[in-house]
Amino acid sequence: MQMFFNDNFVCLFMVSGRFSRSMMLFEEANRYVAGGVHSNFRYREPHPIYFSRARGSRIWDVDGNEYIDCVINMGACILGHGYPKVVDAVKDALDYGLTVGLEPDIGVEVSKQLSRMIPSAESVRFSNTGTEAVMHAIHIARGFTGRYKIAKLEGGYNGWYDYVLVSSHPSIDKAGPPDEPVPIPESAGLARGVAENVVIIPFNNIEATERIISNHRDELAAIIVEPVMVNSGC
Ligand SMILES: Cc1ncc(COP(=O)(O)O)c(C=O)c1O
């Protein structure tokens, strides 16, 4: 068994090592998928690995390589892949109608349970992706505080909403001084004013963090933190 680090991002243990099908799929993807991947953060040199099956703690790629999945969909599949109770609940939901674009009754019960289980979640709103959840949180923080700027960690990834798609993996020559990083947009086409309204905090530097937050304290609506920076290999 070989240890395999996918750019330090997905830490997996690989049993055998052929990738020809993944390579072929990527060639095809380049013709049909914008940028070759559905999320830029899944792109890896020389090509992403394509997965075809997941069960428990294991995932299998299209070349038949088996991995122990240490990431479990960024924690979303914390019970393991294909956990029977989750699978049964999803199957049951299909019988009742998957989505009607209106409020589902079960949404009230689930929100109630989440509020009971998570003391800081006084109220709940579901979203389809982490990006949407972050966007909602930023809107709420701005609405509540009446301030606009968002602080985020250099190297942190919080989805692809414009005001966090900044300085996730900035190039060293553009990133500015280590204790005073400058915001570097991760993509062309972001909203105007992103760089002026996002404050970058260096990871694991308490002194600089205190100074930067203090300098912007009257303008900051929120500070967003990826507590374990899995997207930067922590
Ligand atoms: C910490 C963190 N926040 C937000 C997101 C964005 O989530 P999504 O890809 O569901 O939009 C991710 C995705 O990897 C993430 O790791």
The ligand as an SDF file (V2000), in Angstrom:
LIG
                    3D

 16 16  0  0  0  0  0  0  0  0999 V2000
  -14.4600   25.4230    4.2730 C   0  0  0  0  0  0  0  0  0  0  0  0
  -15.3260   25.4620    3.0570 C   0  0  0  0  0  0  0  0  0  0  0  0
  -16.2500   26.4350    2.9590 N   0  0  0  0  0  0  0  0  0  0  0  0
  -17.0570   26.5170    1.8640 C   0  0  0  0  0  0  0  0  0  0  0  0
  -16.9440   25.6000    0.8310 C   0  0  0  0  0  0  0  0  0  0  0  0
  -17.8510   25.7170   -0.3710 C   0  0  0  0  0  0  0  0  0  0  0  0
  -18.7470   24.6690   -0.3960 O   0  0  0  0  0  0  0  0  0  0  0  0
  -19.4670   24.2510   -1.7730 P   0  0  0  0  0  0  0  0  0  0  0  0
  -18.4230   23.6220   -2.6350 O   0  0  0  0  0  0  0  0  0  0  0  0
  -20.5290   23.2880   -1.3200 O   0  0  0  0  0  0  0  0  0  0  0  0
  -20.0420   25.4870   -2.3810 O   0  0  0  0  0  0  0  0  0  0  0  0
  -15.9950   24.5740    0.9030 C   0  0  0  0  0  0  0  0  0  0  0  0
  -15.8600   23.5980   -0.1890 C   0  0  0  0  0  0  0  0  0  0  0  0
  -14.8960   22.8660   -0.2800 O   0  0  0  0  0  0  0  0  0  0  0  0
  -15.1640   24.5040    2.0440 C   0  0  0  0  0  0  0  0  0  0  0  0
  -14.2370   23.5440    2.1530 O   0  0  0  0  0  0  0  0  0  0  0  0
  1  2  1  0
  2  3  1  0
  2 15  2  0
  3  4  2  0
  4  5  1  0
  5  6  1  0
  5 12  2  0
  6  7  1  0
  7  8  1  0
  8  9  2  0
  8 10  1  0
  8 11  1  0
 12 13  1  0
 12 15  1  0
 13 14  2  0
 15 16  1  0
M  END
$$$$
